Amino acid sequence: MLEPRRVPTIYFVGVTTTQSSIMRVFPRWAEELGIEAEIIGVDFALHDQPDRYREIVRHIQTDPLSKGALVTAHKLDLLEAARDLFDVLGPYAAPLGEVSCISKRGDQLIGKAMDPITSGLALDAFVPEAHWASGAELLLIGAGGSSLALSVNILERGRDGRPHPQRLVIANRSQARLDEMRDIHDKQGRSIPVEYVLAPRSQVNGTLCETMPAGSLIVNATGLGKDRPGSPLSDDCIFPTGAYVWDFNYRGDLVFLEQARRQQKGRNLVVEDGWVYFLHGWTRVISEVFDVDIPTSGPAFDRLSEIAKAAR
């Protein structure tokens, strides 16, 4: 049973929240930002009972000092279970069918899907925009919420005329999620070629990876290495020369990340974990929940990054 809070509180709705760095980082960030607040982790099983999702949403809605939440692995299920409780949905929430940020303004409960924004910020932090002129492409392994968010960001770049990958390849072990992504992309409009590949085995992912052009971006968006052990690639997979390799995870056994690091020098790879994505994901939600201005770059953002590293 969730109890009324005595101090302003943000909730972290996840699976193993006590293991996340944010539980140590948030108190220090709050002090730096001048926010008097606490963070509470709420763990649900994957695809938990709808009533449990409704309980946390209703609690935030009705408890004055429960200010909002960041939602990770339950973004789709939470919105499906509690859509009627939200007064306002952000521009990405309904099209993507997910909520990753819950906040309040006055008596309105707001649900937003922040990942299309935060994934783009994290991407631009390590892949120069000019790199895409080389003809590089993007392989997204996994078709969950984070993968969908990045794909939406990439397709927006194509429509806006911003630098972008020349082609987007999405591989997933189940056809249903690929079909759902295809439907969303159909409604959004494809500004660049998109290929959807059923990949029930790591060998299929490996073949896709090895045939991507030099300099392409290879992303592990499966959760393997954090939520579940392992990697979507086998150990004998060879990354493209000069590839950018991005593991959305930053904690766990990180097998995919280690596979890339073993080839980093020999293949001239740029290897990135999910830490900067973590920073942008949380700072954007904190900014929204507590209605405070947090820059996405520059000295103030760098200061928050250093605080987080020290507490990591």
CORCORJO-V616471 format. One record per residue. N is the residue number from 1. RES is the residue in one small letter. SS is DSSP state (hx for helix, st for strand, lp for the rest). OMEGA is omega in whole degrees, -180 to 180 (999 if undefined). NEAR is the number of other C-alpha atoms within 8 Angstrom. Layout:
n=N res=RES ss=SS omega=OMEGA near=NEAR
n=N res=RES ss=SS omega=OMEGA near=NEAR
This chain:
n=1 res=m ss=lp omega=178 near=2
n=2 res=l ss=lp omega=-177 near=5
n=3 res=e ss=lp omega=174 near=4
n=4 res=p ss=lp omega=-176 near=7
n=5 res=r ss=lp omega=179 near=9
n=6 res=r ss=lp omega=176 near=5
n=7 res=v ss=lp omega=176 near=8
n=8 res=p ss=lp omega=-172 near=11
n=9 res=t ss=st omega=170 near=13
n=10 res=i ss=st omega=-179 near=14
n=11 res=y ss=st omega=173 near=12
n=12 res=f ss=st omega=-177 near=13
n=13 res=v ss=st omega=-176 near=15
n=14 res=g ss=st omega=-178 near=13
n=15 res=v ss=lp omega=179 near=10
n=16 res=t ss=lp omega=-170 near=7
n=17 res=t ss=hx omega=-178 near=12
n=18 res=t ss=hx omega=-179 near=6
n=19 res=q ss=hx omega=-176 near=6
n=20 res=s ss=lp omega=178 near=8
n=21 res=s ss=lp omega=-175 near=9
n=22 res=i ss=hx omega=180 near=6
n=23 res=m ss=hx omega=175 near=12
n=24 res=r ss=hx omega=-175 near=9
n=25 res=v ss=hx omega=-172 near=12
n=26 res=f ss=hx omega=-179 near=10
n=27 res=p ss=hx omega=-180 near=11
n=28 res=r ss=hx omega=175 near=10
n=29 res=w ss=hx omega=-179 near=11
n=30 res=a ss=hx omega=178 near=11
n=31 res=e ss=hx omega=-180 near=9
n=32 res=e ss=hx omega=-176 near=8
n=33 res=l ss=hx omega=-179 near=6
n=34 res=g ss=lp omega=179 near=6
n=35 res=i ss=lp omega=174 near=8
n=36 res=e ss=lp omega=-173 near=8
n=37 res=a ss=lp omega=177 near=10
n=38 res=e ss=st omega=176 near=10
n=39 res=i ss=st omega=179 near=11
n=40 res=i ss=st omega=176 near=8
n=41 res=g ss=st omega=177 near=11
n=42 res=v ss=st omega=-177 near=10
n=43 res=d ss=st omega=173 near=9
n=44 res=f ss=lp omega=169 near=9
n=45 res=a ss=lp omega=176 near=6
n=46 res=l ss=lp omega=-178 near=7
n=47 res=h ss=lp omega=-177 near=6
n=48 res=d ss=lp omega=-180 near=9
n=49 res=q ss=lp omega=-180 near=6
n=50 res=p ss=hx omega=-179 near=10
n=51 res=d ss=hx omega=180 near=7
n=52 res=r ss=hx omega=177 near=9
n=53 res=y ss=hx omega=179 near=13
n=54 res=r ss=hx omega=-179 near=11
n=55 res=e ss=hx omega=-178 near=8
n=56 res=i ss=hx omega=179 near=9
n=57 res=v ss=hx omega=179 near=10
n=58 res=r ss=hx omega=180 near=9
n=59 res=h ss=hx omega=178 near=10
n=60 res=i ss=hx omega=-179 near=11
n=61 res=q ss=hx omega=-170 near=10
n=62 res=t ss=hx omega=-178 near=6
n=63 res=d ss=lp omega=-174 near=9
n=64 res=p ss=lp omega=-176 near=7
n=65 res=l ss=lp omega=170 near=10
n=66 res=s ss=st omega=-167 near=14
n=67 res=k ss=st omega=-178 near=13
n=68 res=g ss=st omega=-175 near=13
n=69 res=a ss=st omega=163 near=14
n=70 res=l ss=st omega=-178 near=13
n=71 res=v ss=st omega=-180 near=13
n=72 res=t ss=lp omega=-169 near=9
n=73 res=a ss=lp omega=-173 near=8
n=74 res=h ss=lp omega=-172 near=11
n=75 res=k ss=hx omega=-179 near=12
n=76 res=l ss=hx omega=-177 near=10
n=77 res=d ss=hx omega=-178 near=12
n=78 res=l ss=hx omega=-180 near=14
n=79 res=l ss=hx omega=179 near=11
n=80 res=e ss=hx omega=-177 near=9
n=81 res=a ss=hx omega=-169 near=10
n=82 res=a ss=hx omega=-177 near=12
n=83 res=r ss=hx omega=-175 near=8
n=84 res=d ss=hx omega=-179 near=5
n=85 res=l ss=hx omega=-178 near=8
n=86 res=f ss=lp omega=176 near=11
n=87 res=d ss=lp omega=-177 near=8
n=88 res=v ss=st omega=172 near=8
n=89 res=l ss=st omega=179 near=11
n=90 res=g ss=lp omega=-172 near=10
n=91 res=p ss=lp omega=-179 near=8
n=92 res=y ss=lp omega=-170 near=11
n=93 res=a ss=hx omega=-178 near=13
n=94 res=a ss=hx omega=179 near=9
n=95 res=p ss=hx omega=-179 near=7
n=96 res=l ss=hx omega=-180 near=10
n=97 res=g ss=lp omega=-177 near=9
n=98 res=e ss=lp omega=173 near=15
n=99 res=v ss=lp omega=177 near=15
n=100 res=s ss=lp omega=-180 near=14
n=101 res=c ss=st omega=174 near=14
n=102 res=i ss=st omega=179 near=14
n=103 res=s ss=st omega=180 near=12
n=104 res=k ss=st omega=170 near=12
n=105 res=r ss=st omega=-174 near=7
n=106 res=g ss=lp omega=-180 near=4
n=107 res=d ss=lp omega=180 near=5
n=108 res=q ss=st omega=175 near=9
n=109 res=l ss=st omega=-172 near=13
n=110 res=i ss=st omega=175 near=13
n=111 res=g ss=st omega=-179 near=14
n=112 res=k ss=st omega=170 near=14
n=113 res=a ss=lp omega=-172 near=14
n=114 res=m ss=lp omega=-171 near=13
n=115 res=d ss=hx omega=176 near=11
n=116 res=p ss=hx omega=178 near=13
n=117 res=i ss=hx omega=-173 near=8
n=118 res=t ss=hx omega=177 near=12
n=119 res=s ss=hx omega=177 near=15
n=120 res=g ss=hx omega=177 near=11
n=121 res=l ss=hx omega=179 near=11
n=122 res=a ss=hx omega=178 near=11
n=123 res=l ss=hx omega=-177 near=8
n=124 res=d ss=hx omega=180 near=9
n=125 res=a ss=hx omega=-179 near=8
n=126 res=f ss=hx omega=174 near=7
n=127 res=v ss=lp omega=180 near=8
n=128 res=p ss=lp omega=179 near=8
n=129 res=e ss=hx omega=-178 near=8
n=130 res=a ss=hx omega=-178 near=7
n=131 res=h ss=hx omega=-174 near=8
n=132 res=w ss=hx omega=177 near=13
n=133 res=a ss=hx omega=-179 near=8
n=134 res=s ss=hx omega=-176 near=7
n=135 res=g ss=lp omega=-179 near=8
n=136 res=a ss=lp omega=179 near=15
n=137 res=e ss=lp omega=-178 near=15
n=138 res=l ss=st omega=173 near=13
n=139 res=l ss=st omega=176 near=15
n=140 res=l ss=st omega=178 near=14
n=141 res=i ss=st omega=-174 near=15
n=142 res=g ss=lp omega=-177 near=12
n=143 res=a ss=lp omega=177 near=16
n=144 res=g ss=lp omega=-174 near=9
n=145 res=g ss=hx omega=-178 near=9
n=146 res=s ss=hx omega=177 near=10
n=147 res=s ss=hx omega=179 near=12
n=148 res=l ss=hx omega=-179 near=11
n=149 res=a ss=hx omega=180 near=12
n=150 res=l ss=hx omega=179 near=12
n=151 res=s ss=hx omega=178 near=10
n=152 res=v ss=hx omega=178 near=11
n=153 res=n ss=hx omega=-178 near=12
n=154 res=i ss=hx omega=180 near=11
n=155 res=l ss=hx omega=175 near=12
n=156 res=e ss=hx omega=179 near=9
n=157 res=r ss=hx omega=179 near=11
n=158 res=g ss=hx omega=180 near=12
n=159 res=r ss=hx omega=-177 near=8
n=160 res=d ss=hx omega=-178 near=6
n=161 res=g ss=lp omega=177 near=6
n=162 res=r ss=lp omega=177 near=7
n=163 res=p ss=lp omega=-175 near=10
n=164 res=h ss=lp omega=175 near=10
n=165 res=p ss=lp omega=-179 near=11
n=166 res=q ss=lp omega=179 near=11
n=167 res=r ss=st omega=178 near=11
n=168 res=l ss=st omega=177 near=14
n=169 res=v ss=st omega=-180 near=12
n=170 res=i ss=st omega=-179 near=14
n=171 res=a ss=st omega=-180 near=15
n=172 res=n ss=st omega=-175 near=14
n=173 res=r ss=lp omega=177 near=9
n=174 res=s ss=lp omega=-178 near=9
n=175 res=q ss=hx omega=-176 near=8
n=176 res=a ss=hx omega=-179 near=6
n=177 res=r ss=hx omega=176 near=10
n=178 res=l ss=hx omega=179 near=15
n=179 res=d ss=hx omega=178 near=8
n=180 res=e ss=hx omega=179 near=8
n=181 res=m ss=hx omega=179 near=10
n=182 res=r ss=hx omega=180 near=9
n=183 res=d ss=hx omega=179 near=8
n=184 res=i ss=hx omega=179 near=10
n=185 res=h ss=hx omega=176 near=10
n=186 res=d ss=hx omega=-180 near=8
n=187 res=k ss=hx omega=-180 near=6
n=188 res=q ss=hx omega=-175 near=7
n=189 res=g ss=lp omega=-180 near=7
n=190 res=r ss=lp omega=179 near=9
n=191 res=s ss=lp omega=176 near=8
n=192 res=i ss=lp omega=178 near=9
n=193 res=p ss=st omega=178 near=8
n=194 res=v ss=st omega=178 near=9
n=195 res=e ss=st omega=-179 near=8
n=196 res=y ss=st omega=-172 near=9
n=197 res=v ss=st omega=173 near=9
n=198 res=l ss=st omega=-175 near=10
n=199 res=a ss=lp omega=-178 near=11
n=200 res=p ss=lp omega=-178 near=8
n=201 res=r ss=lp omega=-180 near=7
n=202 res=s ss=hx omega=-180 near=10
n=203 res=q ss=hx omega=178 near=8
n=204 res=v ss=hx omega=176 near=9
n=205 res=n ss=hx omega=-179 near=13
n=206 res=g ss=hx omega=178 near=12
n=207 res=t ss=hx omega=177 near=9
n=208 res=l ss=hx omega=-178 near=9
n=209 res=c ss=hx omega=-175 near=13
n=210 res=e ss=hx omega=-179 near=10
n=211 res=t ss=lp omega=175 near=7
n=212 res=m ss=lp omega=179 near=10
n=213 res=p ss=lp omega=176 near=9
n=214 res=a ss=lp omega=177 near=9
n=215 res=g ss=lp omega=-178 near=12
n=216 res=s ss=lp omega=177 near=14
n=217 res=l ss=st omega=179 near=12
n=218 res=i ss=st omega=-173 near=13
n=219 res=v ss=st omega=169 near=12
n=220 res=n ss=st omega=178 near=14
n=221 res=a ss=lp omega=-174 near=14
n=222 res=t ss=lp omega=-171 near=9
n=223 res=g ss=lp omega=176 near=10
n=224 res=l ss=st omega=-175 near=13
n=225 res=g ss=lp omega=176 near=15
n=226 res=k ss=lp omega=-179 near=12
n=227 res=d ss=lp omega=177 near=7
n=228 res=r ss=st omega=-179 near=7
n=229 res=p ss=lp omega=172 near=10
n=230 res=g ss=lp omega=-178 near=10
n=231 res=s ss=lp omega=176 near=10
n=232 res=p ss=lp omega=178 near=11
n=233 res=l ss=lp omega=173 near=10
n=234 res=s ss=lp omega=-176 near=9
n=235 res=d ss=lp omega=-178 near=5
n=236 res=d ss=lp omega=178 near=4
n=237 res=c ss=lp omega=179 near=10
n=238 res=i ss=lp omega=179 near=8
n=239 res=f ss=lp omega=177 near=10
n=240 res=p ss=lp omega=177 near=14
n=241 res=t ss=lp omega=177 near=9
n=242 res=g ss=lp omega=-178 near=11
n=243 res=a ss=lp omega=166 near=15
n=244 res=y ss=st omega=-176 near=13
n=245 res=v ss=st omega=-173 near=12
n=246 res=w ss=st omega=172 near=13
n=247 res=d ss=st omega=179 near=14
n=248 res=f ss=lp omega=-179 near=11
n=249 res=n ss=lp omega=172 near=12
n=250 res=y ss=lp omega=175 near=10
n=251 res=r ss=lp omega=-175 near=8
n=252 res=g ss=lp omega=-179 near=9
n=253 res=d ss=lp omega=168 near=8
n=254 res=l ss=lp omega=-178 near=15
n=255 res=v ss=hx omega=180 near=10
n=256 res=f ss=hx omega=-180 near=13
n=257 res=l ss=hx omega=180 near=12
n=258 res=e ss=hx omega=176 near=8
n=259 res=q ss=hx omega=179 near=9
n=260 res=a ss=hx omega=-178 near=12
n=261 res=r ss=hx omega=178 near=9
n=262 res=r ss=hx omega=-179 near=7
n=263 res=q ss=lp omega=-169 near=12
n=264 res=q ss=hx omega=-178 near=11
n=265 res=k ss=hx omega=-176 near=8
n=266 res=g ss=hx omega=-178 near=6
n=267 res=r ss=hx omega=179 near=11
n=268 res=n ss=lp omega=-177 near=10
n=269 res=l ss=lp omega=167 near=14
n=270 res=v ss=st omega=-172 near=9
n=271 res=v ss=st omega=-176 near=11
n=272 res=e ss=st omega=173 near=10
n=273 res=d ss=lp omega=-175 near=11
n=274 res=g ss=lp omega=-174 near=11
n=275 res=w ss=hx omega=-179 near=8
n=276 res=v ss=hx omega=174 near=9
n=277 res=y ss=hx omega=176 near=12
n=278 res=f ss=hx omega=-178 near=8
n=279 res=l ss=hx omega=-179 near=9
n=280 res=h ss=hx omega=180 near=13
n=281 res=g ss=hx omega=-177 near=12
n=282 res=w ss=hx omega=-177 near=9
n=283 res=t ss=hx omega=177 near=9
n=284 res=r ss=hx omega=-180 near=11
n=285 res=v ss=hx omega=177 near=12
n=286 res=i ss=hx omega=177 near=10
n=287 res=s ss=hx omega=-179 near=11
n=288 res=e ss=hx omega=-175 near=9
n=289 res=v ss=hx omega=-176 near=14
n=290 res=f ss=hx omega=177 near=8
n=291 res=d ss=lp omega=177 near=7
n=292 res=v ss=lp omega=-180 near=7
n=293 res=d ss=lp omega=176 near=5
n=294 res=i ss=lp omega=-179 near=9
n=295 res=p ss=lp omega=178 near=7
n=296 res=t ss=lp omega=176 near=7
n=297 res=s ss=lp omega=178 near=7
n=298 res=g ss=lp omega=-173 near=7
n=299 res=p ss=hx omega=-178 near=6
n=300 res=a ss=hx omega=177 near=9
n=301 res=f ss=hx omega=179 near=11
n=302 res=d ss=hx omega=179 near=9
n=303 res=r ss=hx omega=177 near=8
n=304 res=l ss=hx omega=178 near=10
n=305 res=s ss=hx omega=180 near=9
n=306 res=e ss=hx omega=177 near=8
n=307 res=i ss=hx omega=-179 near=11
n=308 res=a ss=hx omega=179 near=12
n=309 res=k ss=hx omega=-179 near=7
n=310 res=a ss=hx omega=-178 near=6
n=311 res=a ss=hx omega=-173 near=8
n=312 res=r ss=lp omega=999 near=7
